[in-house]
């Protein structure tokens, strides 16, 4: 983890935002910039110095994890110790993550910082996190491999009579048993007519013959997330299910083959969207084609009509078109990929053949 390099890249952004220093408290950003894995700690970063303010519980841990930082233990509130350091450092303008702080917490900062001006900033660290280094890509790939293994495991278990929540529990148990530190998000198992719910988290519904089953889940491995969706059929499949599955797979394949560095995110979304629209289901594909994945399950950039970000090597995104028909069901197919200098590397290896289990 190149903390020094990340701090250098962050500091180069200070001038554009008229900052002397930045306060970082969002857990994912804090870990990215320091390597600190505790739950209580704030980073104070200036052009030439960096502090981590924490409490007694994490002081020893922080000293071993955060070699690029001056670790300071607060005896009372973190905000009081932060203000003390900021005043001693002569800071006049202090940036803070505007989307993270509650009104109450922000007021506490204002009360303690006195005449130091708080400057709200958005996405400063998140934009740095968009492009992953080789170490990060390796960890995401490991998380994706765990999800692939979990899918292979669950396919051998699926059968009529199982509840969706039983399937979700087995997936999550398998992931933890095989090295994951947690689930990437609340596991989605949506069967039958419930499969038309894009975020249909597992319920008490029992699987029945003929059900479409959407499985959307992921692993967390050493802080990094994975994300996979596969749709299978229980027992028997009709022509409508086969045709719609082929359409969604065609849209996903076309998008995957088109991805290149420099391509705008919205252009990738349009490729898949046009195919589904041409099949007559454009109004039933209501979400973006994909999203960034890393320390969070949803990160920048977004493969969506509204995102004009050019793709760069090192960006890790999902590609997940879907069609959802209320009262009938839905189909989604999702892979996790990394943009390369040549195009794209697909990290998800689980079969995309329509499986009948």
TIZA-225192 format. One record per residue (C-alpha): residue in three letters; x, z, y. Coordinates in steps of 0.5 Angstrom, whole numbers, plus 500, padded with zeros to 3 digits. Layout:
N
ALAXZY ...
//
This chain:
357
UNK500500500 UNK503498506 UNK501503511 UNK506501516 UNK504494516 UNK497496517 UNK499500523 UNK503495526 UNK497490526 UNK492495528 UNK496496534 UNK497489536 UNK489489537 UNK490495542 UNK491491548 UNK485486547 UNK481492547 UNK484496553 UNK486502549 UNK492507549 UNK489510542 UNK484510537 UNK480515533 UNK479513526 UNK474517522 UNK470512518 UNK473514510 UNK474507508 UNK478505515 UNK482512514 UNK484511507 UNK486503509 UNK490506515 UNK493512512 UNK492513504 UNK489519505 UNK483521500 UNK481527502 UNK474528505 UNK475531512 UNK480528516 UNK481524523 UNK487519525 UNK489519532 UNK493513533 UNK497511539 UNK502505540 UNK508509538 UNK505515534 UNK500517529 UNK497524527 UNK492526521 UNK488532523 UNK485536517 UNK483543515 UNK486548510 UNK483544504 UNK487538505 UNK493540509 UNK498540503 UNK495533500 UNK495530506 UNK502531507 UNK504528500 UNK499522501 UNK500520509 UNK508519510 UNK507515516 UNK503521520 UNK504527523 UNK499532519 UNK496537523 UNK492543520 UNK486545525 UNK484552524 UNK477551527 UNK474544529 UNK477538528 UNK475536535 UNK478542538 UNK485540535 UNK484533536 UNK483534544 UNK489539544 UNK494533541 UNK490528546 UNK492532552 UNK499533550 UNK500526549 UNK497524555 UNK492520553 UNK487517558 UNK483512554 UNK481513547 UNK477508542 UNK472511537 UNK468507532 UNK462506535 UNK458505529 UNK460511525 UNK459517530 UNK452521530 UNK449522537 UNK451530536 UNK458528533 UNK459524539 UNK457529544 UNK462534541 UNK468529542 UNK465529549 UNK465536550 UNK472537547 UNK476531550 UNK474533557 UNK476528562 UNK479523557 UNK475517557 UNK472515550 UNK471507549 UNK467505544 UNK470499539 UNK466495533 UNK470492527 UNK477493529 UNK479496523 UNK474492519 UNK477485521 UNK483487519 UNK480489512 UNK477482511 UNK484479509 UNK486483502 UNK494483500 UNK496482493 UNK496489492 UNK488490494 UNK486483490 UNK490486484 UNK485493484 UNK479489486 UNK481484480 UNK481490475 UNK475493478 UNK472486476 UNK475486469 UNK471493468 UNK465490470 UNK466484465 UNK467489459 UNK461493461 UNK457486461 UNK459484454 UNK458491452 UNK451492454 UNK449485452 UNK450488445 UNK445494446 UNK439490450 UNK433490446 UNK425491447 UNK423498448 UNK429500452 UNK427503459 UNK431500465 UNK434507467 UNK437507460 UNK440501461 UNK443503468 UNK445509465 UNK449506459 UNK453501464 UNK455507468 UNK457511463 UNK461505460 UNK465504466 UNK467511467 UNK469512460 UNK473506461 UNK477508467 UNK472507473 UNK472512478 UNK465511480 UNK459506480 UNK460501486 UNK453502488 UNK446504485 UNK445500479 UNK440494479 UNK436493472 UNK430489474 UNK426486468 UNK420482467 UNK416481474 UNK420486477 UNK426481477 UNK423478483 UNK426484487 UNK433482490 UNK434490490 UNK430492484 UNK434499482 UNK433501475 UNK426504474 UNK422507468 UNK419500466 UNK420498458 UNK423491456 UNK419487453 UNK419480449 UNK420474454 UNK422478460 UNK428476465 UNK433482466 UNK437482472 UNK443486471 UNK447487478 UNK452492478 UNK460494479 UNK465499478 UNK470503483 UNK477503481 UNK482506485 UNK478506491 UNK476498491 UNK469495488 UNK467490484 UNK460486484 UNK457482478 UNK450479477 UNK448476471 UNK440474469 UNK439474461 UNK432473457 UNK429478452 UNK427475446 UNK424468448 UNK425463454 UNK420458456 UNK422451460 UNK420454467 UNK426460466 UNK431455463 UNK430450469 UNK430455474 UNK436458471 UNK440451471 UNK438450479 UNK441457481 UNK447456477 UNK448449480 UNK447452487 UNK452457485 UNK457452482 UNK457447488 UNK459453492 UNK464455488 UNK467448488 UNK467447495 UNK470454498 UNK477452501 UNK481456507 UNK478454514 UNK471453511 UNK466456515 UNK462462512 UNK455459514 UNK457452511 UNK458455504 UNK452458504 UNK448451506 UNK451448500 UNK448453495 UNK441453500 UNK440446500 UNK441445493 UNK435451492 UNK431448497 UNK432441494 UNK429444488 UNK423446491 UNK425454492 UNK428454499 UNK423459501 UNK424464495 UNK432464497 UNK431469502 UNK438473503 UNK445470504 UNK449467499 UNK455473499 UNK459478502 UNK466481503 UNK468486498 UNK473491498 UNK473499500 UNK466498501 UNK461494497 UNK459490503 UNK464488508 UNK466482512 UNK465476512 UNK458474510 UNK457468507 UNK450467511 UNK447462516 UNK449467521 UNK456468520 UNK461463523 UNK468466520 UNK473461518 UNK475463510 UNK482465510 UNK486466503 UNK486473501 UNK478474503 UNK474477497 UNK467475497 UNK461474492 UNK457468491 UNK450470489 UNK444465490 UNK438467487 UNK430465487 UNK425470487 UNK418469485 UNK413475486 UNK409476480 UNK413472475 UNK420474476 UNK427472479 UNK434469477 UNK441471480 UNK448469478 UNK453472482 UNK461472481 UNK466475485 UNK472471488 UNK478471492 UNK480465497 UNK487462496 UNK491457499 UNK488452494 UNK481454494 UNK478460490 UNK480464484 UNK474467480 UNK475474478 UNK469475474 UNK470472467 UNK463474464 UNK459468461 UNK454464465 UNK451461459 UNK443463459 UNK443469454 UNK437470450 UNK438477447 
//
